[in-house]
Amino acid sequence: MLALTGSGAEPLEAGDPRRIGSISLAGRLGAGGMGRVYLGIRGGRYVAVKQLLSSVVGEDQDFLRRFGHELDNLARLPADATAPLLDSDRTATPPWFATAYIPGSP
């Protein structure tokens, strides 16, 4: 298993999932008003996994539609334009997506 050292991630908290989709989670990268971002491991590499908060999504079909459009647009971008979209599930409860993990500066 990859170590958290140098990844910028904090340990998972008690209420955090240990897996999202097929991705094992190793730590927490951050949280905001719309969701939480986790450090995941897929194929021996780090990935960033954003899971929307259930409280934000609720039953808001318009929000879910806009989120789906964002994922579609992200998938269309050239690989060198941003962290590439690796996986997503817009129908999960709550929805999530994973991109390549690009560590930031300390």
C-alpha positions in Angstrom: 0.0 0.0 0.0 1.2 3.5 -0.8 2.1 5.7 2.2 0.4 9.0 3.0 3.8 10.7 3.6 4.2 13.5 1.1 0.8 13.1 -0.4 -0.8 16.1 1.4 -3.6 13.9 2.8 -4.8 13.6 6.3 -5.9 10.3 7.7 -9.5 9.2 7.1 -11.9 10.2 9.8 -14.3 7.7 11.5 -17.3 8.7 9.3 -15.4 8.6 6.0 -15.9 5.8 3.5 -13.1 3.4 3.0 -14.0 2.8 -0.6 -15.9 4.8 -3.3 -16.8 2.7 -6.3 -13.9 0.4 -6.9 -11.4 2.9 -5.5 -9.8 2.2 -2.1 -9.4 5.4 0.0 -6.1 6.2 1.8 -6.7 9.7 3.2 -8.7 12.9 3.1 -7.4 15.8 0.9 -10.0 18.4 1.8 -13.6 19.3 2.3 -15.8 22.2 1.1 -19.4 23.3 0.7 -20.2 20.8 -2.0 -18.2 17.7 -1.1 -15.2 16.0 0.2 -12.0 15.1 -1.7 -10.2 11.9 -0.8 -6.9 10.4 -1.8 -7.6 7.1 -3.5 -5.5 4.3 -4.8 -6.3 2.7 -8.2 -3.9 0.5 -10.1 -1.1 1.2 -7.7 -1.4 5.0 -8.3 -2.9 7.9 -6.3 -6.1 9.4 -7.6 -8.3 12.2 -6.3 -11.9 11.2 -5.6 -14.5 13.9 -5.0 -17.7 12.8 -3.5 -20.6 15.2 -3.3 -22.4 15.8 0.0 -25.8 14.2 0.2 -27.1 17.4 1.8 -26.2 19.3 -1.4 -27.5 16.8 -3.9 -30.7 15.9 -2.1 -33.4 15.3 -4.7 -32.4 18.3 -6.8 -32.6 16.9 -10.4 -31.4 20.2 -11.8 -28.2 20.0 -9.7 -27.7 16.4 -10.8 -28.1 17.4 -14.5 -25.6 20.3 -14.2 -23.2 17.9 -12.4 -23.5 15.4 -15.3 -22.8 18.2 -17.8 -19.7 19.1 -15.8 -18.5 15.5 -16.0 -19.2 15.3 -19.7 -17.2 18.5 -20.3 -14.3 17.3 -18.1 -14.1 14.1 -20.1 -13.9 16.1 -23.4 -10.9 18.2 -22.3 -7.5 17.3 -23.7 -5.4 15.2 -21.3 -2.8 18.0 -20.9 -5.5 20.6 -20.1 -6.3 19.4 -16.6 -6.2 16.3 -14.4 -7.9 13.7 -16.6 -11.2 12.2 -15.5 -10.6 8.5 -14.7 -14.0 7.3 -13.4 -17.3 8.6 -12.1 -20.7 7.6 -11.0 -23.3 10.3 -11.4 -26.1 7.9 -10.3 -24.4 6.9 -7.0 -25.8 8.1 -3.8 -24.0 10.5 -3.5 -22.4 11.0 -6.9 -18.6 11.1 -7.2 -15.8 11.3 -9.7 -12.1 10.5 -9.8 -9.3 12.3 -11.5 -5.5 11.8 -11.7 -3.9 13.0 -8.5 -1.5 15.9 -9.0 0.2 16.9 -5.7 0.2 20.6 -4.9 3.0 22.7 -3.4 3.3 22.7 0.4 
